[in-house]
Structure formats: structure tokens, C-alpha cells
């Protein structure tokens, strides 16, 4: 005999069913059809039982959970297009299929926590984006009214105006909670007591060959920043932007961009805690150069901790800021990428008497030498040579002072230099050596 309220029962021939068994096992467990929710409410008033199933054309299939009717057909009806995904916000939700080549990424700000994004470029095009490479040194003091493009951390340059002496240096971030394990940042500090209130810029210009791949593409610009306790910008605002141009290999600190246009920008309100900031935009189809720019306009007289710090600078193709990544996967490759623009020969962690170049004397006061660079420069080395703590060596124990060094034949790999000295023998072999661990010679091919 069938039992009332059994979820399933195998009936035998000749069984006599009670009204309760028919009601529960047959009526309550069938899919009931109603024209509308109102019709269902009227028909089932006073007899609702948890587990009932109904179908209404506007709602699909629903079940009664003991307190409300809940859709069980949404999983089927929500998907309308090949490639759609079933996901969840506050209810089951359709995520429409993305465009060809897009990647599904997590985005907590999106309704479902997921978002389609353009497949990222192979790497972040911002070189030294986590401020790891400082070939020229890790601290720079720039006097007021220092014009031109003054490079500090590799690929990052600035200039100052009247009453605007600044100090730029490498700092440890010391924060693994608000940063994605980025070790270093750049600190841009307005020296205490300075009164100049012109905008101070920190920029990285891209060369044309690295800018053209972004033409006619939507991009997302992102970075991490925080302020010192006495950051003097109005409302603690750091302006940040990506700017395009239509010229070739220009640096906006020395020549205005041809066809300058702002691609993406924002005014970031800094606190003393690291935050990530993002802005989106579209690069014009005619763009042939890009730059990343940070600036702030000081107010009043600088105090002790009037600075901001920045790191994790990134550009992604598409509308989503992807997890931070550097241009190269290793520090060695990041250094080599930076050395395309500036390379310093001489190891500050090594001993003195490092051999940097070789050649011979062409007079009693001049030595012609050739240096071999570890990477190929972007273009022939600049005629302005950066050097310190050098001496000549004749291979027999004789050494002598160097009074000046100039470029005699530029090259992307083996620049020839002329060293002015005294007491050398014409036609004799000489080497260029360091006098201490601080000795070096630097070659530039910066924009």
C-alpha cells in the first residue's frame, strides 16, 4: 500500500489509494501550469507545500521552498548565445560571450565579479615600472631651475623651475598588504623650505617603435602611489596621464610633442597609504609616440615630508587594469631593456682598477680608446659622456690621471673615446681603469 507523503513510491497492481496519497504523491509532485503568478496564488491559497513545482509562461519553471517561489529554469533560459556563461551576482546571471581573442578576468567591481578583457600585450611597455633599475645612482639632488630632461631612475626624467630644488631617490615600499610584492618605489620630494609653486613633472617618454603598437587601441593606465605627511599639492592631488603625439622619438621636457593629445588621465587623491589608481582611454590611430606623466602643483612652502612615492606603473590594452607585471620577467632583462637608452660601464660593487676601455696614445697628451657595451644602444651614443674616477694604465704598472673624456667616434656598440692626459707615449698601448669602486663611464641614447 502506498504511504502518504513519501517522496517516491512504487505502486503495485490492485493498490487502493487514499485521498492523502493522491494529493501528495500525484498532485503535489506534478508540474502545475498557471497563466500567471496571480492565478497560481489564487489556486494554491491555503494548500502550498514545500517542494511544489509550477510553470508560468512569463516565469518559467519554479519551485516553492517553503516561503517563496524560486526559479529553477533560469539556468536554461538565461543563456541565449553561443559562448554565454552562467554566473552569479545576487541571482544566477548570464555573462554574454566576449569578443574574439578576449580573456576572462576577475574584477570585483563588475556585477558578477568577472569581466571580458582584451588579451594583454606580451609585457608592460613601461620600462622600469617598479623602480628597480638605478644605473646612475639611487639618490639625486636637483637644484632649482634645472631645465632639460634630467634622468634619475632609469627611463624616468624631470626638471625644476625657480625655487624648486628637489630630491629624487629609491625607497623600499615595505608594504605587502596594499602592494603586489613590489620592492621599490621612486620618491619625488620637494626640499624643505622651497617656495616655488610651478608644476613639477616626472615622465617616461616611449620611443616611436614601442608606441605604434598601441595606436587605435583602448588602454588602461594604472599605478600605485602614496603621499608623505606634508605633501603640499592642493587636496593632495597627483595628476597622472598618458599622452600621445604624432612626432618621432620626442621628449616633452626638451621639445613639445607634435600633435599632443591626452589619451587617459586622472587626478589621484593621495593618502599616506598605498592605493592603486586607474584611468582608461583610446590611443588615436595616428599616434606615433606615447609618454607616461606624473605632476603636482605645490602650494606654499615645503615642509619636511613634502613628497609622493610612485611604483607599479602599467599600461594594458583593453578596459581592465590587469595584475601588475613588469616589462621583463627577470631583473637582468629589465636592466638590458633600460641599457638600450643608457648604459654605465663600471661595477660599483666591484674592486678598483676595473678595465673599461682599451686603445693607444696618439700623442703625448691624448689616448684613443674603444669601449665595448653590454647591449646595443637605441642610437649612436651621445657626444656627452658621463664619467668619474678614471685613470690610464700602460700595462707595465704605470698609471696617470685623466683630465677629460670626449666622444671621438659614436657607435651603438663600440664607441670610441678620446682621453686627455699627460705623460703618455705616442703609439703605446693603454687601458682605461677605475681608480675606485665608484669609477665608471656612461653612454646615453636617451630620447
QUIVEN-V559952 format. One record per residue. RES is the residue in three letters. SS is DSSP state (alpha for helix, beta for strand, coil for the rest). PHI is phi in whole degrees, -180 to 180 (* if undefined). Layout:
[[RES;SS;PHI] [RES;SS;PHI]]
//
This chain:
[[UNK;coil;*] [UNK;coil;-68] [UNK;coil;-106] [UNK;coil;-66] [UNK;coil;70] [UNK;coil;-83] [UNK;coil;-64] [UNK;coil;-148] [UNK;coil;-145] [UNK;coil;-88] [UNK;coil;-82] [UNK;coil;-106] [UNK;coil;-59] [UNK;coil;94] [UNK;coil;-61] [UNK;coil;-102] [UNK;coil;-96] [UNK;coil;-84] [UNK;alpha;-60] [UNK;alpha;-64] [UNK;alpha;-68] [UNK;alpha;-63] [UNK;alpha;-63] [UNK;alpha;-80] [UNK;alpha;-78] [UNK;alpha;-106] [UNK;alpha;-71] [UNK;coil;-68] [UNK;coil;-105] [UNK;coil;-95] [UNK;beta;-92] [UNK;beta;-90] [UNK;beta;-103] [UNK;beta;-135] [UNK;coil;-74] [UNK;coil;-156] [UNK;alpha;-64] [UNK;alpha;-65] [UNK;alpha;-63] [UNK;alpha;-64] [UNK;alpha;-59] [UNK;alpha;-65] [UNK;alpha;-67] [UNK;coil;-104] [UNK;coil;-58] [UNK;coil;85] [UNK;coil;-124] [UNK;coil;-61] [UNK;coil;-134] [UNK;coil;-55] [UNK;coil;105] [UNK;coil;-60] [UNK;beta;-126] [UNK;beta;-138] [UNK;beta;-128] [UNK;beta;-127] [UNK;coil;-51] [UNK;coil;-78] [UNK;coil;-110] [UNK;beta;83] [UNK;beta;-84] [UNK;beta;-135] [UNK;beta;-127] [UNK;beta;-96] [UNK;coil;-94] [UNK;coil;106] [UNK;coil;-139] [UNK;coil;-157] [UNK;beta;-85] [UNK;beta;-124] [UNK;beta;-71] [UNK;coil;-118] [UNK;coil;-106] [UNK;alpha;-62] [UNK;alpha;-59] [UNK;alpha;-90] [UNK;alpha;-79] [UNK;coil;-70] [UNK;coil;-89] [UNK;coil;-122] [UNK;coil;-135] [UNK;coil;-55] [UNK;coil;97] [UNK;coil;-58] [UNK;beta;-120] [UNK;beta;-94] [UNK;beta;-134] [UNK;beta;-147] [UNK;coil;-118] [UNK;coil;-103] [UNK;coil;-141] [UNK;beta;-59] [UNK;beta;-139] [UNK;beta;-82] [UNK;beta;-105] [UNK;coil;-60] [UNK;coil;-60] [UNK;coil;-82] [UNK;coil;-81] [UNK;coil;-55] [UNK;coil;88] [UNK;coil;-75] [UNK;beta;-117] [UNK;beta;-83] [UNK;beta;-127] [UNK;beta;-75] [UNK;coil;-149] [UNK;coil;-63] [UNK;coil;-81] [UNK;coil;-76] [UNK;coil;-56] [UNK;coil;-102] [UNK;coil;83] [UNK;beta;-131] [UNK;beta;-156] [UNK;beta;-79] [UNK;beta;-138] [UNK;coil;-61] [UNK;coil;-60] [UNK;coil;-66] [UNK;coil;-62] [UNK;coil;-58] [UNK;coil;-154] [UNK;coil;-77] [UNK;coil;-74] [UNK;coil;-79] [UNK;coil;-76] [UNK;coil;54] [UNK;coil;-70] [UNK;coil;-107] [UNK;coil;56] [UNK;coil;-88] [UNK;coil;-104] [UNK;coil;-136] [UNK;coil;-63] [UNK;coil;-83] [UNK;coil;129] [UNK;coil;-110] [UNK;beta;-150] [UNK;beta;-134] [UNK;beta;-111] [UNK;beta;-104] [UNK;coil;-70] [UNK;coil;-62] [UNK;coil;60] [UNK;coil;-96] [UNK;coil;-87] [UNK;coil;79] [UNK;coil;-104] [UNK;beta;-102] [UNK;beta;-82] [UNK;coil;-120] [UNK;coil;-56] [UNK;coil;-53] [UNK;coil;76] [UNK;coil;-112] [UNK;beta;-133] [UNK;beta;-153] [UNK;coil;-154] [UNK;coil;-127] [UNK;coil;-118] [UNK;coil;-60] [UNK;coil;57] [UNK;coil;-135] [UNK;coil;-62] [UNK;beta;-134] [UNK;beta;-126] [UNK;beta;-122] [UNK;beta;-157] [UNK;beta;-85] [UNK;beta;-133] [UNK;beta;-77] [UNK;coil;-72] [UNK;coil;53] [UNK;coil;-149] [UNK;coil;-106] [UNK;coil;-88] [UNK;coil;-102] [UNK;coil;-124] [UNK;coil;-84] [UNK;coil;57] [UNK;coil;-96] [UNK;coil;-78] [UNK;beta;-124] [UNK;beta;-140] [UNK;beta;-102] [UNK;beta;-103] [UNK;beta;-110] [UNK;beta;-118] [UNK;beta;-83] [UNK;coil;-63] [UNK;coil;-56] [UNK;coil;92] [UNK;coil;-72] [UNK;coil;-118] [UNK;coil;-63] [UNK;coil;-125] [UNK;coil;-77] [UNK;beta;-64] [UNK;beta;-109] [UNK;beta;-111] [UNK;beta;-128] [UNK;beta;-134] [UNK;beta;-132] [UNK;beta;-86] [UNK;coil;-93] [UNK;coil;-77] [UNK;alpha;-58] [UNK;alpha;-61] [UNK;alpha;-95] [UNK;alpha;-95] [UNK;alpha;-56] [UNK;alpha;-60] [UNK;alpha;-96] [UNK;coil;-60] [UNK;coil;65] [UNK;coil;-123] [UNK;beta;-76] [UNK;beta;-132] [UNK;beta;-123] [UNK;beta;-102] [UNK;beta;-143] [UNK;beta;-166] [UNK;beta;-111] [UNK;beta;-152] [UNK;beta;-153] [UNK;beta;-116] [UNK;coil;-75] [UNK;coil;-62] [UNK;coil;-115] [UNK;coil;-55] [UNK;coil;-98] [UNK;beta;-67] [UNK;alpha;-57] [UNK;alpha;58] [UNK;alpha;53] [UNK;beta;-95] [UNK;beta;-110] [UNK;beta;-81] [UNK;beta;-139] [UNK;beta;-158] [UNK;beta;-114] [UNK;beta;-121] [UNK;beta;-109] [UNK;beta;-146] [UNK;coil;-118] [UNK;coil;-90] [UNK;coil;-130] [UNK;coil;51] [UNK;coil;-93] [UNK;coil;-118] [UNK;coil;-63] [UNK;coil;-81] [UNK;coil;-118] [UNK;coil;-151] [UNK;coil;-62] [UNK;coil;-58] [UNK;coil;-71] [UNK;coil;62] [UNK;coil;-61] [UNK;beta;-149] [UNK;beta;-81] [UNK;beta;-90] [UNK;beta;-149] [UNK;beta;-155] [UNK;beta;-160] [UNK;beta;-107] [UNK;beta;-86] [UNK;beta;-90] [UNK;coil;-87] [UNK;coil;-123] [UNK;coil;-80] [UNK;coil;-107] [UNK;coil;-61] [UNK;beta;-135] [UNK;beta;-102] [UNK;beta;-121] [UNK;beta;-138] [UNK;beta;-148] [UNK;beta;-121] [UNK;beta;-178] [UNK;beta;-125] [UNK;coil;-77] [UNK;coil;-63] [UNK;coil;-66] [UNK;coil;-93] [UNK;coil;-67] [UNK;coil;-128] [UNK;beta;-155] [UNK;beta;-135] [UNK;beta;-143] [UNK;beta;-102] [UNK;beta;-135] [UNK;beta;-123] [UNK;beta;-155] [UNK;beta;-144] [UNK;beta;-108] [UNK;beta;-67] [UNK;coil;-126] [UNK;coil;76] [UNK;coil;-94] [UNK;coil;-67] [UNK;coil;-108] [UNK;coil;-63] [UNK;coil;-115] [UNK;coil;-90] [UNK;beta;-153] [UNK;beta;-129] [UNK;beta;-125] [UNK;beta;-142] [UNK;beta;-165] [UNK;beta;59] [UNK;beta;-83] [UNK;beta;-148] [UNK;beta;-126] [UNK;beta;-117] [UNK;beta;-80] [UNK;coil;112] [UNK;coil;-104] [UNK;coil;-126] [UNK;coil;-81] [UNK;coil;-77] [UNK;coil;-53] [UNK;coil;-62] [UNK;coil;-149] [UNK;coil;-87] [UNK;coil;-60] [UNK;coil;-113] [UNK;coil;-79] [UNK;coil;-127] [UNK;alpha;-64] [UNK;alpha;-60] [UNK;alpha;-73] [UNK;alpha;-64] [UNK;alpha;-61] [UNK;alpha;-62] [UNK;alpha;-65] [UNK;alpha;-71] [UNK;alpha;-68] [UNK;coil;-61] [UNK;coil;-106] [UNK;beta;-154] [UNK;beta;-134] [UNK;beta;-110] [UNK;beta;-95] [UNK;coil;130] [UNK;coil;-100] [UNK;coil;-67] [UNK;coil;-96] [UNK;coil;-96] [UNK;coil;-86] [UNK;coil;-74] [UNK;coil;64] [UNK;coil;-73] [UNK;beta;-89] [UNK;beta;-107] [UNK;beta;-159] [UNK;beta;-136] [UNK;beta;176] [UNK;beta;-149] [UNK;beta;-77] [UNK;coil;-108] [UNK;coil;-165] [UNK;coil;-84] [UNK;coil;-131] [UNK;beta;-144] [UNK;beta;-126] [UNK;beta;-100] [UNK;beta;-132] [UNK;beta;-124] [UNK;coil;-101] [UNK;coil;-109] [UNK;coil;-91] [UNK;coil;-74] [UNK;coil;-138] [UNK;coil;-85] [UNK;coil;-70] [UNK;coil;-58] [UNK;coil;-150] [UNK;coil;-55] [UNK;coil;-57] [UNK;coil;-62] [UNK;coil;-72] [UNK;coil;-84] [UNK;coil;-106] [UNK;beta;-100] [UNK;beta;-155] [UNK;beta;-167] [UNK;coil;55] [UNK;beta;-122] [UNK;beta;-150] [UNK;beta;-97] [UNK;beta;-141] [UNK;coil;-100] [UNK;coil;84] [UNK;coil;-118] [UNK;coil;102] [UNK;coil;-82] [UNK;beta;-132] [UNK;beta;-158] [UNK;beta;-78] [UNK;coil;-107] [UNK;coil;-95] [UNK;beta;-163] [UNK;beta;-133] [UNK;beta;-132] [UNK;beta;-80] [UNK;beta;-109] [UNK;beta;-154] [UNK;coil;-71] [UNK;coil;-164] [UNK;coil;-84] [UNK;coil;-129] [UNK;coil;-137] [UNK;coil;-65] [UNK;beta;-99] [UNK;beta;-126] [UNK;beta;-118] [UNK;beta;-108] [UNK;beta;-93] [UNK;coil;-151] [UNK;coil;-139] [UNK;coil;61] [UNK;coil;-106] [UNK;coil;-108] [UNK;coil;-57] [UNK;coil;87] [UNK;coil;-93] [UNK;beta;-70] [UNK;beta;-141] [UNK;beta;-123] [UNK;beta;-100] [UNK;beta;-119] [UNK;beta;-84] [UNK;coil;-93] [UNK;coil;-159] [UNK;coil;-67] [UNK;coil;-89] [UNK;coil;-77] [UNK;beta;-167] [UNK;beta;-139] [UNK;beta;-119] [UNK;beta;-122] [UNK;beta;-117] [UNK;coil;-134] [UNK;coil;-67] [UNK;coil;-71]]
//
